[in-house]
Amino acid sequence: MTFFEAILQHEFLQHALIGGVLASIGCGIIGSYVVVMRIGFLAGGISHTVLGGMGIALYLGLNPIGGALVTALLAALLIGWVSLQWKEREDTLIGAFWAIGMATGILFISQTPGYNVNLLSYLFGNILMVTTAELWGMGLMDLLIAGVVLLCYRQFLAVSFDEEFARLRGVPVTFFYLLLLCMVAVTVVLLIQVVGLILVIALLTLPAAIAGQYVKSLGKMMLLATLLGICFSVLGLMISYSPDLPAGSTIILVAGAAYILSTIFTITWQRNRARYANGAN
């Protein structure tokens, strides 16, 4: 009850709760595509390249989230183009983007007086420090993500499940693939404020991965992943409140534990079902 009483009294906890919900909407929608298309490593490359843009923006006295968004979109387009053109070298090039982005960000942040302390919040997130303006920004990003997905749902579906069939039907696969990666980039920026760059891939993929174990429809997967993300965010905040643990890391640990338990349950259930079917035959 202490946590729920604190929510009514403290605005920063209210902001954290709303921020968790808004982040869960974005990662529930886009995370489903990331899981279905198996591009988690590619999304990781985009997320870690973002630190370079944040560092440059801080050095120039600009908004770091704006720098993150610009860099994320550029990284998504470059990595997506590389992925389409040189599939056999994809892992190496994504790793290069990953390392260069991180190194550039750390370099510029280290040369910016007074901002070194904020590096940890960008790397590991600080959901308890989300401001009202950032919540509005997250809400607008969610609307953008939902709007684009609604408009391009069939095209994204075709690109995600059968790229060759989509080409035969005249779908511009390259355009929609890059657009989808740009949506991943926007979602990454959305999640930076909640769990940080280091942990962003976990919240982007774990709820969707759990949802994929129970539903086959992409739309239902998005809905279930969003609800799971909200549950993990609320539970993580509750657990971290009394012992004063890092909220973002606690949210990820809750999501990770849920994924492991869900995987064990589904594997056990499938094996028992197969044994029952074989016994019946």
C-alpha positions in Angstrom: 0.0 0.0 0.0 3.0 2.3 0.6 3.7 2.5 -3.2 0.1 3.3 -4.1 -0.1 5.9 -1.4 3.1 7.4 -2.7 1.7 7.6 -6.2 -1.1 9.9 -5.0 1.4 12.1 -3.2 4.4 12.4 -5.5 4.2 13.8 -9.0 7.5 12.1 -10.1 6.0 8.7 -9.5 2.9 9.6 -11.4 5.1 10.7 -14.3 7.1 7.5 -14.0 3.9 5.4 -14.2 2.6 7.3 -17.2 6.0 7.1 -18.9 6.1 3.3 -18.4 2.6 3.1 -20.0 3.6 5.3 -23.0 6.8 3.4 -23.5 5.0 0.1 -23.4 2.6 1.2 -26.2 5.5 2.0 -28.5 7.5 -1.1 -27.7 4.5 -3.4 -27.9 3.7 -2.3 -31.4 7.2 -2.1 -32.9 8.7 -4.8 -30.7 6.3 -7.3 -32.3 7.8 -6.5 -35.7 11.4 -6.7 -34.3 10.6 -10.2 -32.9 8.8 -11.5 -36.0 11.5 -10.3 -38.4 14.3 -11.3 -36.0 16.1 -8.0 -36.2 16.9 -7.6 -32.5 20.6 -7.1 -33.2 19.9 -4.6 -35.9 17.7 -2.7 -33.4 20.6 -2.9 -30.9 22.9 -1.3 -33.5 20.5 1.6 -33.9 20.0 2.1 -30.2 23.7 2.3 -29.4 24.5 4.6 -32.3 22.1 7.0 -30.7 24.6 7.9 -28.0 26.7 9.7 -30.6 23.9 12.0 -31.5 23.1 12.7 -27.9 26.7 13.5 -27.1 27.1 15.9 -30.0 23.8 17.6 -29.1 24.9 18.1 -25.5 28.2 19.4 -26.6 26.5 22.0 -28.8 24.0 22.9 -26.1 21.0 21.4 -27.9 18.3 19.0 -26.7 19.9 15.5 -26.4 16.6 13.8 -27.3 16.4 15.7 -30.5 20.0 14.7 -31.3 19.1 11.1 -30.4 16.1 11.1 -32.8 18.1 12.5 -35.7 20.9 10.1 -35.2 18.5 7.1 -34.7 16.8 7.9 -38.0 20.1 8.3 -39.9 21.4 5.0 -38.3 18.2 3.2 -39.2 18.5 4.2 -42.9 22.2 3.5 -43.1 22.0 0.1 -41.3 18.9 -0.9 -43.3 20.5 0.0 -46.6 23.6 -2.0 -45.6 21.5 -4.9 -44.5 19.7 -5.0 -47.9 22.8 -4.6 -50.0 25.4 -6.6 -48.1 23.6 -9.2 -46.1 26.7 -11.4 -45.6 28.5 -8.5 -43.9 25.6 -7.2 -41.9 26.8 -8.3 -38.4 30.2 -6.8 -38.8 28.9 -3.5 -40.1 26.2 -3.2 -37.4 28.9 -3.9 -34.8 31.0 -1.1 -36.3 28.0 1.4 -36.1 27.4 0.2 -32.5 31.0 0.8 -31.4 31.5 4.1 -33.3 28.2 5.6 -31.9 29.0 4.7 -28.4 32.6 6.0 -28.6 31.5 9.3 -30.3 28.9 9.9 -27.6 31.2 9.2 -24.7 33.9 11.4 -26.3 31.6 14.4 -26.7 29.9 14.0 -23.3 33.3 13.9 -21.6 34.2 17.2 -23.2 30.9 18.9 -22.1 31.3 20.5 -18.7 28.6 19.6 -16.1 27.1 16.8 -18.2 29.2 13.8 -17.2 26.8 12.7 -14.5 24.0 12.5 -17.0 25.8 9.8 -18.9 24.6 7.1 -16.6 21.0 8.2 -17.0 21.3 7.9 -20.8 23.0 4.5 -20.6 20.7 3.0 -17.9 17.7 5.2 -17.9 15.9 7.1 -15.1 12.2 6.8 -15.4 11.8 8.7 -12.1 13.1 11.8 -13.8 10.7 12.0 -16.7 9.2 15.5 -17.1 5.8 16.6 -18.2 7.3 17.9 -21.5 9.0 14.5 -22.1 5.7 12.7 -21.5 4.0 14.9 -24.1 6.8 14.0 -26.5 6.5 10.3 -25.8 2.7 10.6 -26.4 3.3 12.3 -29.7 5.8 9.6 -30.7 3.2 6.9 -29.8 0.6 8.6 -32.0 3.1 8.8 -34.8 4.0 5.1 -34.5 0.4 3.9 -34.2 -0.7 6.1 -37.1 2.1 4.9 -39.5 1.4 1.2 -38.5 -2.3 1.6 -39.1 -1.8 3.2 -42.5 0.9 0.7 -43.6 -0.2 -2.4 -41.7 -0.7 -4.7 -44.7 2.6 -3.6 -46.3 4.5 -4.1 -43.1 2.8 -7.5 -42.7 3.9 -8.6 -46.2 7.5 -7.4 -45.7 7.7 -9.1 -42.3 6.5 -12.5 -43.3 7.1 -13.0 -47.0 9.4 -10.5 -48.6 9.6 -12.3 -52.0 5.8 -12.6 -52.2 5.5 -8.9 -51.4 7.9 -8.0 -54.3 5.8 -10.2 -56.6 2.7 -8.3 -55.5 4.3 -5.0 -56.4 5.0 -3.8 -52.8 8.1 -1.5 -52.7 9.8 -3.7 -50.1 12.9 -1.5 -49.7 10.8 1.6 -48.9 8.6 -0.2 -46.3 11.6 -2.0 -44.8 13.4 1.2 -44.2 10.3 2.9 -43.0 9.8 0.1 -40.5 13.4 0.6 -39.3 12.7 4.3 -38.8 9.8 3.3 -36.6 12.2 1.2 -34.6 14.5 4.2 -34.3 11.7 6.4 -33.0 10.7 3.7 -30.5 14.3 3.4 -29.3 14.3 7.2 -28.6 11.0 6.7 -26.8 12.5 4.1 -24.5 15.8 5.9 -23.8 14.1 8.0 -21.1 12.7 4.9 -19.4 15.3 2.2 -19.4 18.3 3.8 -21.2 20.4 2.6 -24.1 21.9 -0.5 -22.5 18.6 -2.0 -21.6 16.4 -0.7 -24.4 16.5 -3.9 -26.5 15.1 -6.0 -23.6 12.0 -3.9 -23.2 11.6 -3.7 -27.0 11.7 -7.5 -27.4 10.8 -9.4 -24.2 7.1 -8.5 -24.0 6.7 -9.2 -27.7 8.6 -12.5 -27.4 6.3 -13.6 -24.6 3.2 -12.6 -26.5 4.4 -14.5 -29.5 4.4 -17.7 -27.5 0.6 -17.5 -27.0 -0.9 -15.7 -30.0 -0.3 -16.1 -33.7 -2.0 -13.0 -35.0 0.3 -10.0 -35.3 -2.4 -7.6 -34.1 -3.1 -9.7 -31.0 0.6 -9.9 -30.5 0.9 -6.1 -30.4 -2.0 -5.8 -28.0 -0.7 -8.5 -25.6 2.9 -7.2 -25.8 1.6 -3.7 -24.9 -0.3 -5.0 -21.9 2.6 -7.1 -20.7 4.9 -4.1 -21.0 2.5 -2.0 -18.9 2.4 -4.8 -16.3 6.2 -5.1 -16.2 6.6 -1.3 -15.8 4.1 -1.1 -12.9 5.5 -4.2 -11.2 9.1 -3.0 -11.6 8.2 0.4 -10.1 6.5 -1.3 -7.2 9.4 -3.6 -6.4 12.0 -0.9 -6.8 10.2 1.7 -4.7 10.8 0.6 -1.1 14.4 -0.7 -1.3 15.3 2.3 -3.6 16.5 0.2 -6.5 17.1 1.5 -10.0 13.6 1.4 -11.5 14.7 0.8 -15.2 16.9 -2.2 -14.3 14.2 -3.6 -12.1 11.6 -3.4 -14.9 13.9 -5.3 -17.2 14.6 -8.0 -14.5 10.9 -8.5 -14.1 10.4 -8.8 -17.9 13.4 -11.2 -18.1 12.1 -13.4 -15.3 8.6 -13.4 -16.9 10.2 -14.4 -20.3 12.2 -17.3 -18.7 9.2 -18.6 -16.8 6.9 -18.3 -19.8 9.4 -20.1 -22.0 9.7 -23.0 -19.5 5.9 -23.2 -19.2 5.3 -23.3 -23.0 8.0 -25.9 -23.6 6.7 -28.1 -20.8 3.1 -27.7 -22.0 4.1 -28.6 -25.6 6.0 -31.6 -24.5 3.2 -32.9 -22.3 0.7 -32.3 -25.1 2.9 -34.2 -27.5 3.2 -37.1 -25.1 -0.6 -37.1 -24.5 -1.2 -37.2 -28.3 1.3 -40.0 -28.8 -0.3 -42.0 -26.0 -3.8 -41.5 -27.4 -2.6 -42.8 -30.8 
